[in-house]
Amino acid sequence: MYKDGRHVQDMLKHQRLRKAALLGLTNSLSRSNITMILLQIIYNKRTIVLVW
């Protein structure tokens, strides 16, 4: 694998930033449940792509 844990820390940092951005988007668009669901699906797909 990797000799150090930097890639894990970077991945977690990016996930936290993306989750915070996603929460900001969903909060600003909280009147539309469909939009929230679509954003969550997009976020999950991006996470899967990054993990694999």
PDBQT receptor file of N, H, CA, C and O in Angstrom, charges set to zero:
ATOM      1  N   MET A   1       0.848  -1.201   0.000  1.00  0.00    +0.000 N 
ATOM      2  CA  MET A   1       0.000   0.000   0.000  1.00  0.00    +0.000 C 
ATOM      3  C   MET A   1       0.888   1.258   0.000  1.00  0.00    +0.000 C 
ATOM      4  O   MET A   1       1.683   1.468  -0.916  1.00  0.00    +0.000 OA
ATOM      5  N   TYR A   2       0.736   2.084   1.042  1.00  0.00    +0.000 N 
ATOM      6  H   TYR A   2       0.090   1.914   1.786  1.00  0.00    +0.000 HD
ATOM      7  CA  TYR A   2       1.514   3.316   1.112  1.00  0.00    +0.000 C 
ATOM      8  C   TYR A   2       2.382   3.305   2.363  1.00  0.00    +0.000 C 
ATOM      9  O   TYR A   2       2.039   2.683   3.368  1.00  0.00    +0.000 OA
ATOM     10  N   LYS A   3       3.507   4.000   2.284  1.00  0.00    +0.000 N 
ATOM     11  H   LYS A   3       3.786   4.506   1.467  1.00  0.00    +0.000 HD
ATOM     12  CA  LYS A   3       4.432   4.007   3.413  1.00  0.00    +0.000 C 
ATOM     13  C   LYS A   3       3.959   4.923   4.534  1.00  0.00    +0.000 C 
ATOM     14  O   LYS A   3       4.323   4.722   5.693  1.00  0.00    +0.000 OA
ATOM     15  N   ASP A   4       3.162   5.913   4.207  1.00  0.00    +0.000 N 
ATOM     16  H   ASP A   4       2.866   6.077   3.266  1.00  0.00    +0.000 HD
ATOM     17  CA  ASP A   4       2.658   6.814   5.245  1.00  0.00    +0.000 C 
ATOM     18  C   ASP A   4       1.156   7.003   5.062  1.00  0.00    +0.000 C 
ATOM     19  O   ASP A   4       0.575   6.515   4.093  1.00  0.00    +0.000 OA
ATOM     20  N   GLY A   5       0.542   7.702   5.985  1.00  0.00    +0.000 N 
ATOM     21  H   GLY A   5       1.014   8.099   6.772  1.00  0.00    +0.000 HD
ATOM     22  CA  GLY A   5      -0.908   7.864   5.963  1.00  0.00    +0.000 C 
ATOM     23  C   GLY A   5      -1.377   9.161   5.342  1.00  0.00    +0.000 C 
ATOM     24  O   GLY A   5      -2.518   9.577   5.544  1.00  0.00    +0.000 OA
ATOM     25  N   ARG A   6      -0.488   9.812   4.576  1.00  0.00    +0.000 N 
ATOM     26  H   ARG A   6       0.439   9.474   4.411  1.00  0.00    +0.000 HD
ATOM     27  CA  ARG A   6      -0.879  11.119   4.027  1.00  0.00    +0.000 C 
ATOM     28  C   ARG A   6      -2.043  10.997   3.061  1.00  0.00    +0.000 C 
ATOM     29  O   ARG A   6      -2.924  11.857   3.034  1.00  0.00    +0.000 OA
ATOM     30  N   HIS A   7      -2.051   9.925   2.263  1.00  0.00    +0.000 N 
ATOM     31  H   HIS A   7      -1.335   9.227   2.286  1.00  0.00    +0.000 HD
ATOM     32  CA  HIS A   7      -3.142   9.791   1.296  1.00  0.00    +0.000 C 
ATOM     33  C   HIS A   7      -4.474   9.620   2.013  1.00  0.00    +0.000 C 
ATOM     34  O   HIS A   7      -5.503  10.101   1.540  1.00  0.00    +0.000 OA
ATOM     35  N   VAL A   8      -4.456   8.937   3.155  1.00  0.00    +0.000 N 
ATOM     36  H   VAL A   8      -3.620   8.546   3.540  1.00  0.00    +0.000 HD
ATOM     37  CA  VAL A   8      -5.693   8.767   3.924  1.00  0.00    +0.000 C 
ATOM     38  C   VAL A   8      -6.141  10.108   4.485  1.00  0.00    +0.000 C 
ATOM     39  O   VAL A   8      -7.319  10.457   4.408  1.00  0.00    +0.000 OA
ATOM     40  N   GLN A   9      -5.194  10.862   5.051  1.00  0.00    +0.000 N 
ATOM     41  H   GLN A   9      -4.238  10.578   5.114  1.00  0.00    +0.000 HD
ATOM     42  CA  GLN A   9      -5.542  12.166   5.619  1.00  0.00    +0.000 C 
ATOM     43  C   GLN A   9      -6.060  13.110   4.545  1.00  0.00    +0.000 C 
ATOM     44  O   GLN A   9      -7.031  13.834   4.761  1.00  0.00    +0.000 OA
ATOM     45  N   ASP A  10      -5.408  13.099   3.382  1.00  0.00    +0.000 N 
ATOM     46  H   ASP A  10      -4.618  12.511   3.206  1.00  0.00    +0.000 HD
ATOM     47  CA  ASP A  10      -5.864  13.956   2.282  1.00  0.00    +0.000 C 
ATOM     48  C   ASP A  10      -7.265  13.566   1.849  1.00  0.00    +0.000 C 
ATOM     49  O   ASP A  10      -8.113  14.429   1.620  1.00  0.00    +0.000 OA
ATOM     50  N   MET A  11      -7.514  12.248   1.735  1.00  0.00    +0.000 N 
ATOM     51  H   MET A  11      -6.826  11.547   1.922  1.00  0.00    +0.000 HD
ATOM     52  CA  MET A  11      -8.822  11.787   1.303  1.00  0.00    +0.000 C 
ATOM     53  C   MET A  11      -9.888  12.208   2.313  1.00  0.00    +0.000 C 
ATOM     54  O   MET A  11     -10.960  12.679   1.933  1.00  0.00    +0.000 OA
ATOM     55  N   LEU A  12      -9.583  12.033   3.615  1.00  0.00    +0.000 N 
ATOM     56  H   LEU A  12      -8.712  11.650   3.923  1.00  0.00    +0.000 HD
ATOM     57  CA  LEU A  12     -10.551  12.414   4.635  1.00  0.00    +0.000 C 
ATOM     58  C   LEU A  12     -10.789  13.917   4.617  1.00  0.00    +0.000 C 
ATOM     59  O   LEU A  12     -11.921  14.371   4.781  1.00  0.00    +0.000 OA
ATOM     60  N   LYS A  13      -9.723  14.691   4.417  1.00  0.00    +0.000 N 
ATOM     61  H   LYS A  13      -8.803  14.322   4.284  1.00  0.00    +0.000 HD
ATOM     62  CA  LYS A  13      -9.876  16.149   4.372  1.00  0.00    +0.000 C 
ATOM     63  C   LYS A  13     -10.768  16.552   3.210  1.00  0.00    +0.000 C 
ATOM     64  O   LYS A  13     -11.658  17.388   3.363  1.00  0.00    +0.000 OA
ATOM     65  N   HIS A  14     -10.525  15.951   2.041  1.00  0.00    +0.000 N 
ATOM     66  H   HIS A  14      -9.802  15.272   1.917  1.00  0.00    +0.000 HD
ATOM     67  CA  HIS A  14     -11.345  16.283   0.878  1.00  0.00    +0.000 C 
ATOM     68  C   HIS A  14     -12.787  15.861   1.105  1.00  0.00    +0.000 C 
ATOM     69  O   HIS A  14     -13.713  16.568   0.707  1.00  0.00    +0.000 OA
ATOM     70  N   GLN A  15     -12.985  14.702   1.749  1.00  0.00    +0.000 N 
ATOM     71  H   GLN A  15     -12.233  14.127   2.072  1.00  0.00    +0.000 HD
ATOM     72  CA  GLN A  15     -14.352  14.253   2.010  1.00  0.00    +0.000 C 
ATOM     73  C   GLN A  15     -15.053  15.211   2.962  1.00  0.00    +0.000 C 
ATOM     74  O   GLN A  15     -16.232  15.516   2.781  1.00  0.00    +0.000 OA
ATOM     75  N   ARG A  16     -14.324  15.694   3.992  1.00  0.00    +0.000 N 
ATOM     76  H   ARG A  16     -13.367  15.447   4.140  1.00  0.00    +0.000 HD
ATOM     77  CA  ARG A  16     -14.932  16.644   4.924  1.00  0.00    +0.000 C 
ATOM     78  C   ARG A  16     -15.288  17.942   4.216  1.00  0.00    +0.000 C 
ATOM     79  O   ARG A  16     -16.364  18.497   4.432  1.00  0.00    +0.000 OA
ATOM     80  N   LEU A  17     -14.374  18.430   3.361  1.00  0.00    +0.000 N 
ATOM     81  H   LEU A  17     -13.499  17.978   3.185  1.00  0.00    +0.000 HD
ATOM     82  CA  LEU A  17     -14.648  19.669   2.633  1.00  0.00    +0.000 C 
ATOM     83  C   LEU A  17     -15.851  19.501   1.717  1.00  0.00    +0.000 C 
ATOM     84  O   LEU A  17     -16.712  20.377   1.634  1.00  0.00    +0.000 OA
ATOM     85  N   ARG A  18     -15.900  18.350   1.023  1.00  0.00    +0.000 N 
ATOM     86  H   ARG A  18     -15.201  17.639   1.090  1.00  0.00    +0.000 HD
ATOM     87  CA  ARG A  18     -17.007  18.117   0.100  1.00  0.00    +0.000 C 
ATOM     88  C   ARG A  18     -18.309  17.947   0.869  1.00  0.00    +0.000 C 
ATOM     89  O   ARG A  18     -19.361  18.409   0.426  1.00  0.00    +0.000 OA
ATOM     90  N   LYS A  19     -18.241  17.282   2.026  1.00  0.00    +0.000 N 
ATOM     91  H   LYS A  19     -17.387  16.907   2.386  1.00  0.00    +0.000 HD
ATOM     92  CA  LYS A  19     -19.448  17.097   2.824  1.00  0.00    +0.000 C 
ATOM     93  C   LYS A  19     -19.944  18.447   3.339  1.00  0.00    +0.000 C 
ATOM     94  O   LYS A  19     -21.147  18.704   3.359  1.00  0.00    +0.000 OA
ATOM     95  N   ALA A  20     -19.017  19.304   3.753  1.00  0.00    +0.000 N 
ATOM     96  H   ALA A  20     -18.040  19.096   3.737  1.00  0.00    +0.000 HD
ATOM     97  CA  ALA A  20     -19.406  20.634   4.222  1.00  0.00    +0.000 C 
ATOM     98  C   ALA A  20     -20.028  21.440   3.087  1.00  0.00    +0.000 C 
ATOM     99  O   ALA A  20     -21.026  22.134   3.281  1.00  0.00    +0.000 OA
ATOM    100  N   ALA A  21     -19.430  21.344   1.903  1.00  0.00    +0.000 N 
ATOM    101  H   ALA A  21     -18.619  20.781   1.745  1.00  0.00    +0.000 HD
ATOM    102  CA  ALA A  21     -19.984  22.056   0.755  1.00  0.00    +0.000 C 
ATOM    103  C   ALA A  21     -21.360  21.506   0.402  1.00  0.00    +0.000 C 
ATOM    104  O   ALA A  21     -22.277  22.258   0.072  1.00  0.00    +0.000 OA
ATOM    105  N   LEU A  22     -21.491  20.189   0.477  1.00  0.00    +0.000 N 
ATOM    106  H   LEU A  22     -20.746  19.578   0.745  1.00  0.00    +0.000 HD
ATOM    107  CA  LEU A  22     -22.780  19.571   0.167  1.00  0.00    +0.000 C 
ATOM    108  C   LEU A  22     -23.832  19.999   1.183  1.00  0.00    +0.000 C 
ATOM    109  O   LEU A  22     -24.974  20.282   0.818  1.00  0.00    +0.000 OA
ATOM    110  N   LEU A  23     -23.448  20.047   2.463  1.00  0.00    +0.000 N 
ATOM    111  H   LEU A  23     -22.521  19.817   2.759  1.00  0.00    +0.000 HD
ATOM    112  CA  LEU A  23     -24.388  20.488   3.490  1.00  0.00    +0.000 C 
ATOM    113  C   LEU A  23     -24.802  21.931   3.242  1.00  0.00    +0.000 C 
ATOM    114  O   LEU A  23     -25.971  22.281   3.411  1.00  0.00    +0.000 OA
ATOM    115  N   GLY A  24     -23.851  22.770   2.843  1.00  0.00    +0.000 N 
ATOM    116  H   GLY A  24     -22.902  22.486   2.706  1.00  0.00    +0.000 HD
ATOM    117  CA  GLY A  24     -24.185  24.155   2.533  1.00  0.00    +0.000 C 
ATOM    118  C   GLY A  24     -25.168  24.246   1.384  1.00  0.00    +0.000 C 
ATOM    119  O   GLY A  24     -26.110  25.037   1.424  1.00  0.00    +0.000 OA
ATOM    120  N   LEU A  25     -24.947  23.434   0.360  1.00  0.00    +0.000 N 
ATOM    121  H   LEU A  25     -24.182  22.792   0.328  1.00  0.00    +0.000 HD
ATOM    122  CA  LEU A  25     -25.860  23.432  -0.785  1.00  0.00    +0.000 C 
ATOM    123  C   LEU A  25     -27.240  22.945  -0.370  1.00  0.00    +0.000 C 
ATOM    124  O   LEU A  25     -28.250  23.564  -0.706  1.00  0.00    +0.000 OA
ATOM    125  N   THR A  26     -27.281  21.832   0.364  1.00  0.00    +0.000 N 
ATOM    126  H   THR A  26     -26.461  21.330   0.637  1.00  0.00    +0.000 HD
ATOM    127  CA  THR A  26     -28.579  21.265   0.728  1.00  0.00    +0.000 C 
ATOM    128  C   THR A  26     -29.308  22.183   1.699  1.00  0.00    +0.000 C 
ATOM    129  O   THR A  26     -30.537  22.254   1.675  1.00  0.00    +0.000 OA
ATOM    130  N   ASN A  27     -28.560  22.894   2.563  1.00  0.00    +0.000 N 
ATOM    131  H   ASN A  27     -27.562  22.836   2.583  1.00  0.00    +0.000 HD
ATOM    132  CA  ASN A  27     -29.213  23.827   3.475  1.00  0.00    +0.000 C 
ATOM    133  C   ASN A  27     -29.833  24.990   2.710  1.00  0.00    +0.000 C 
ATOM    134  O   ASN A  27     -30.942  25.423   3.022  1.00  0.00    +0.000 OA
ATOM    135  N   SER A  28     -29.121  25.490   1.713  1.00  0.00    +0.000 N 
ATOM    136  H   SER A  28     -28.220  25.138   1.459  1.00  0.00    +0.000 HD
ATOM    137  CA  SER A  28     -29.637  26.624   0.950  1.00  0.00    +0.000 C 
ATOM    138  C   SER A  28     -30.787  26.202   0.039  1.00  0.00    +0.000 C 
ATOM    139  O   SER A  28     -31.606  27.030  -0.357  1.00  0.00    +0.000 OA
ATOM    140  N   LEU A  29     -30.845  24.916  -0.289  1.00  0.00    +0.000 N 
ATOM    141  H   LEU A  29     -30.179  24.243   0.033  1.00  0.00    +0.000 HD
ATOM    142  CA  LEU A  29     -31.899  24.410  -1.172  1.00  0.00    +0.000 C 
ATOM    143  C   LEU A  29     -32.832  23.462  -0.428  1.00  0.00    +0.000 C 
ATOM    144  O   LEU A  29     -33.462  22.593  -1.030  1.00  0.00    +0.000 OA
ATOM    145  N   SER A  30     -32.911  23.641   0.892  1.00  0.00    +0.000 N 
ATOM    146  H   SER A  30     -32.400  24.347   1.381  1.00  0.00    +0.000 HD
ATOM    147  CA  SER A  30     -33.635  22.671   1.713  1.00  0.00    +0.000 C 
ATOM    148  C   SER A  30     -35.128  22.651   1.410  1.00  0.00    +0.000 C 
ATOM    149  O   SER A  30     -35.831  21.739   1.845  1.00  0.00    +0.000 OA
ATOM    150  N   ARG A  31     -35.625  23.642   0.670  1.00  0.00    +0.000 N 
ATOM    151  H   ARG A  31     -35.054  24.383   0.317  1.00  0.00    +0.000 HD
ATOM    152  CA  ARG A  31     -37.060  23.646   0.351  1.00  0.00    +0.000 C 
ATOM    153  C   ARG A  31     -37.399  22.578  -0.676  1.00  0.00    +0.000 C 
ATOM    154  O   ARG A  31     -38.567  22.233  -0.853  1.00  0.00    +0.000 OA
ATOM    155  N   SER A  32     -36.379  22.052  -1.355  1.00  0.00    +0.000 N 
ATOM    156  H   SER A  32     -35.431  22.333  -1.211  1.00  0.00    +0.000 HD
ATOM    157  CA  SER A  32     -36.621  21.072  -2.408  1.00  0.00    +0.000 C 
ATOM    158  C   SER A  32     -35.989  19.744  -2.027  1.00  0.00    +0.000 C 
ATOM    159  O   SER A  32     -34.771  19.580  -2.108  1.00  0.00    +0.000 OA
ATOM    160  N   ASN A  33     -36.829  18.789  -1.607  1.00  0.00    +0.000 N 
ATOM    161  H   ASN A  33     -37.818  18.922  -1.541  1.00  0.00    +0.000 HD
ATOM    162  CA  ASN A  33     -36.320  17.476  -1.226  1.00  0.00    +0.000 C 
ATOM    163  C   ASN A  33     -35.710  16.753  -2.415  1.00  0.00    +0.000 C 
ATOM    164  O   ASN A  33     -34.738  16.014  -2.256  1.00  0.00    +0.000 OA
ATOM    165  N   ILE A  34     -36.261  16.954  -3.595  1.00  0.00    +0.000 N 
ATOM    166  H   ILE A  34     -37.051  17.554  -3.725  1.00  0.00    +0.000 HD
ATOM    167  CA  ILE A  34     -35.732  16.286  -4.786  1.00  0.00    +0.000 C 
ATOM    168  C   ILE A  34     -34.298  16.734  -5.040  1.00  0.00    +0.000 C 
ATOM    169  O   ILE A  34     -33.437  15.919  -5.368  1.00  0.00    +0.000 OA
ATOM    170  N   THR A  35     -34.046  18.026  -4.889  1.00  0.00    +0.000 N 
ATOM    171  H   THR A  35     -34.747  18.688  -4.622  1.00  0.00    +0.000 HD
ATOM    172  CA  THR A  35     -32.698  18.538  -5.101  1.00  0.00    +0.000 C 
ATOM    173  C   THR A  35     -31.731  17.927  -4.101  1.00  0.00    +0.000 C 
ATOM    174  O   THR A  35     -30.615  17.559  -4.466  1.00  0.00    +0.000 OA
ATOM    175  N   MET A  36     -32.145  17.813  -2.839  1.00  0.00    +0.000 N 
ATOM    176  H   MET A  36     -33.052  18.112  -2.542  1.00  0.00    +0.000 HD
ATOM    177  CA  MET A  36     -31.287  17.220  -1.821  1.00  0.00    +0.000 C 
ATOM    178  C   MET A  36     -30.964  15.776  -2.172  1.00  0.00    +0.000 C 
ATOM    179  O   MET A  36     -29.818  15.344  -2.049  1.00  0.00    +0.000 OA
ATOM    180  N   ILE A  37     -31.967  15.034  -2.607  1.00  0.00    +0.000 N 
ATOM    181  H   ILE A  37     -32.898  15.386  -2.706  1.00  0.00    +0.000 HD
ATOM    182  CA  ILE A  37     -31.746  13.630  -2.955  1.00  0.00    +0.000 C 
ATOM    183  C   ILE A  37     -30.781  13.523  -4.125  1.00  0.00    +0.000 C 
ATOM    184  O   ILE A  37     -29.879  12.686  -4.113  1.00  0.00    +0.000 OA
ATOM    185  N   LEU A  38     -30.967  14.372  -5.142  1.00  0.00    +0.000 N 
ATOM    186  H   LEU A  38     -31.700  15.052  -5.152  1.00  0.00    +0.000 HD
ATOM    187  CA  LEU A  38     -30.079  14.332  -6.300  1.00  0.00    +0.000 C 
ATOM    188  C   LEU A  38     -28.644  14.666  -5.900  1.00  0.00    +0.000 C 
ATOM    189  O   LEU A  38     -27.704  14.023  -6.366  1.00  0.00    +0.000 OA
ATOM    190  N   LEU A  39     -28.474  15.666  -5.039  1.00  0.00    +0.000 N 
ATOM    191  H   LEU A  39     -29.238  16.188  -4.660  1.00  0.00    +0.000 HD
ATOM    192  CA  LEU A  39     -27.128  16.027  -4.604  1.00  0.00    +0.000 C 
ATOM    193  C   LEU A  39     -26.492  14.888  -3.825  1.00  0.00    +0.000 C 
ATOM    194  O   LEU A  39     -25.300  14.625  -3.980  1.00  0.00    +0.000 OA
ATOM    195  N   GLN A  40     -27.268  14.210  -2.990  1.00  0.00    +0.000 N 
ATOM    196  H   GLN A  40     -28.237  14.424  -2.864  1.00  0.00    +0.000 HD
ATOM    197  CA  GLN A  40     -26.726  13.091  -2.225  1.00  0.00    +0.000 C 
ATOM    198  C   GLN A  40     -26.310  11.962  -3.150  1.00  0.00    +0.000 C 
ATOM    199  O   GLN A  40     -25.279  11.328  -2.921  1.00  0.00    +0.000 OA
ATOM    200  N   ILE A  41     -27.095  11.694  -4.196  1.00  0.00    +0.000 N 
ATOM    201  H   ILE A  41     -27.933  12.209  -4.381  1.00  0.00    +0.000 HD
ATOM    202  CA  ILE A  41     -26.737  10.645  -5.152  1.00  0.00    +0.000 C 
ATOM    203  C   ILE A  41     -25.436  11.012  -5.856  1.00  0.00    +0.000 C 
ATOM    204  O   ILE A  41     -24.548  10.172  -6.003  1.00  0.00    +0.000 OA
ATOM    205  N   ILE A  42     -25.321  12.277  -6.295  1.00  0.00    +0.000 N 
ATOM    206  H   ILE A  42     -26.042  12.959  -6.176  1.00  0.00    +0.000 HD
ATOM    207  CA  ILE A  42     -24.097  12.725  -6.967  1.00  0.00    +0.000 C 
ATOM    208  C   ILE A  42     -22.910  12.588  -6.022  1.00  0.00    +0.000 C 
ATOM    209  O   ILE A  42     -21.845  12.119  -6.423  1.00  0.00    +0.000 OA
ATOM    210  N   TYR A  43     -23.092  12.999  -4.760  1.00  0.00    +0.000 N 
ATOM    211  H   TYR A  43     -23.957  13.380  -4.434  1.00  0.00    +0.000 HD
ATOM    212  CA  TYR A  43     -22.006  12.922  -3.784  1.00  0.00    +0.000 C 
ATOM    213  C   TYR A  43     -21.588  11.471  -3.569  1.00  0.00    +0.000 C 
ATOM    214  O   TYR A  43     -20.394  11.176  -3.510  1.00  0.00    +0.000 OA
ATOM    215  N   ASN A  44     -22.552  10.564  -3.452  1.00  0.00    +0.000 N 
ATOM    216  H   ASN A  44     -23.522  10.804  -3.500  1.00  0.00    +0.000 HD
ATOM    217  CA  ASN A  44     -22.228   9.160  -3.235  1.00  0.00    +0.000 C 
ATOM    218  C   ASN A  44     -21.463   8.591  -4.416  1.00  0.00    +0.000 C 
ATOM    219  O   ASN A  44     -20.527   7.813  -4.231  1.00  0.00    +0.000 OA
ATOM    220  N   LYS A  45     -21.850   8.971  -5.634  1.00  0.00    +0.000 N 
ATOM    221  H   LYS A  45     -22.611   9.603  -5.784  1.00  0.00    +0.000 HD
ATOM    222  CA  LYS A  45     -21.138   8.478  -6.813  1.00  0.00    +0.000 C 
ATOM    223  C   LYS A  45     -19.702   8.976  -6.816  1.00  0.00    +0.000 C 
ATOM    224  O   LYS A  45     -18.788   8.214  -7.131  1.00  0.00    +0.000 OA
ATOM    225  N   ARG A  46     -19.485  10.237  -6.472  1.00  0.00    +0.000 N 
ATOM    226  H   ARG A  46     -20.227  10.856  -6.216  1.00  0.00    +0.000 HD
ATOM    227  CA  ARG A  46     -18.123  10.778  -6.439  1.00  0.00    +0.000 C 
ATOM    228  C   ARG A  46     -17.294  10.065  -5.381  1.00  0.00    +0.000 C 
ATOM    229  O   ARG A  46     -16.119   9.771  -5.600  1.00  0.00    +0.000 OA
ATOM    230  N   THR A  47     -17.909   9.788  -4.230  1.00  0.00    +0.000 N 
ATOM    231  H   THR A  47     -18.864  10.027  -4.052  1.00  0.00    +0.000 HD
ATOM    232  CA  THR A  47     -17.182   9.097  -3.169  1.00  0.00    +0.000 C 
ATOM    233  C   THR A  47     -16.767   7.716  -3.631  1.00  0.00    +0.000 C 
ATOM    234  O   THR A  47     -15.635   7.294  -3.396  1.00  0.00    +0.000 OA
ATOM    235  N   ILE A  48     -17.679   7.003  -4.289  1.00  0.00    +0.000 N 
ATOM    236  H   ILE A  48     -18.599   7.346  -4.480  1.00  0.00    +0.000 HD
ATOM    237  CA  ILE A  48     -17.364   5.663  -4.774  1.00  0.00    +0.000 C 
ATOM    238  C   ILE A  48     -16.216   5.728  -5.773  1.00  0.00    +0.000 C 
ATOM    239  O   ILE A  48     -15.312   4.893  -5.741  1.00  0.00    +0.000 OA
ATOM    240  N   VAL A  49     -16.251   6.720  -6.660  1.00  0.00    +0.000 N 
ATOM    241  H   VAL A  49     -16.985   7.398  -6.686  1.00  0.00    +0.000 HD
ATOM    242  CA  VAL A  49     -15.188   6.851  -7.658  1.00  0.00    +0.000 C 
ATOM    243  C   VAL A  49     -13.851   7.100  -6.966  1.00  0.00    +0.000 C 
ATOM    244  O   VAL A  49     -12.837   6.518  -7.353  1.00  0.00    +0.000 OA
ATOM    245  N   LEU A  50     -13.838   7.961  -5.945  1.00  0.00    +0.000 N 
ATOM    246  H   LEU A  50     -14.661   8.433  -5.631  1.00  0.00    +0.000 HD
ATOM    247  CA  LEU A  50     -12.585   8.251  -5.257  1.00  0.00    +0.000 C 
ATOM    248  C   LEU A  50     -12.079   7.038  -4.496  1.00  0.00    +0.000 C 
ATOM    249  O   LEU A  50     -10.879   6.765  -4.499  1.00  0.00    +0.000 OA
ATOM    250  N   VAL A  51     -12.972   6.310  -3.847  1.00  0.00    +0.000 N 
ATOM    251  H   VAL A  51     -13.947   6.532  -3.844  1.00  0.00    +0.000 HD
ATOM    252  CA  VAL A  51     -12.548   5.153  -3.058  1.00  0.00    +0.000 C 
ATOM    253  C   VAL A  51     -11.962   4.091  -3.968  1.00  0.00    +0.000 C 
ATOM    254  O   VAL A  51     -10.942   3.486  -3.638  1.00  0.00    +0.000 OA
ATOM    255  N   TRP A  52     -12.592   3.857  -5.102  1.00  0.00    +0.000 N 
ATOM    256  H   TRP A  52     -13.421   4.349  -5.370  1.00  0.00    +0.000 HD
ATOM    257  CA  TRP A  52     -12.100   2.826  -6.010  1.00  0.00    +0.000 C 
ATOM    258  C   TRP A  52     -11.179   3.448  -7.035  1.00  0.00    +0.000 C 
ATOM    259  O   TRP A  52     -10.653   2.747  -7.899  1.00  0.00    +0.000 OA
TER     260      TRP A  52
